[in-house]
Amino acid sequence: MISIDLSFIIQIVNFLLLLAILNFALYKPIRKVLADRDAELAGARERAAAVDKDVADKMASYEARLKEVKGKGFEEREALKKEAAAEEAKLLDAARGEAGESLAGIKQKVAKEAADARSALQEQARSLSLEICEKVLGRSL
């Protein structure tokens, strides 16, 4: 059995003294270091959350600007396509007009050449028919 005497009281005093020394020398600094670390981690988490929010805001702004620029680019491209189509139609109409005028000139030239050839052939046909008649008849007409 446990006997309560002076040694027991000395052991209790030693134990309490050891607890006080350990608390002052070991437990309080360890708790302070752990509390500081927790505070530092909480601050780091807050900074990380702020940076994440800032990045998300900047990404949203970037995507909105990108979408706006793409929209403007698409509109400009469509406007340029329409302008190019109008210019192409204008050039084609001008080319068709020039081709029509050129074709009309060529038709007139061909008609004139055909008429000249026809009159020349008629002259040749008359002279040939005279020659043939003279040869067949054996006398001049």
Stockholm file with secondary structure:
# STOCKHOLM 1.0

chainA/1-141         MISIDLSFIIQIVNFLLLLAILNFALYKPIRKVLADRDAELAGARERAAAVDKDVADKMASYEARLKEVKGKGFEEREALKKEAAAEEAKLLDAARGEAGESLAGIKQKVAKEAADARSALQEQARSLSLEICEKVLGRSL
#=GR chainA/1-141 SS CCCCSHHHHHHHHHHHHHHHHHIIIIIHHHHHHHHHHHHHHHHHHHHHHHHHHHHHHHHHHHHHHHHHHHHHHHHHHHHHHHHHHHHHHHHHHHHHHHHHHHHHHHHHHHHHHHHHHHHHHHHHHHHHHHHHHHHHHTSCC
#=GC SS_cons         CCCCSHHHHHHHHHHHHHHHHHIIIIIHHHHHHHHHHHHHHHHHHHHHHHHHHHHHHHHHHHHHHHHHHHHHHHHHHHHHHHHHHHHHHHHHHHHHHHHHHHHHHHHHHHHHHHHHHHHHHHHHHHHHHHHHHHHHHTSCC
//
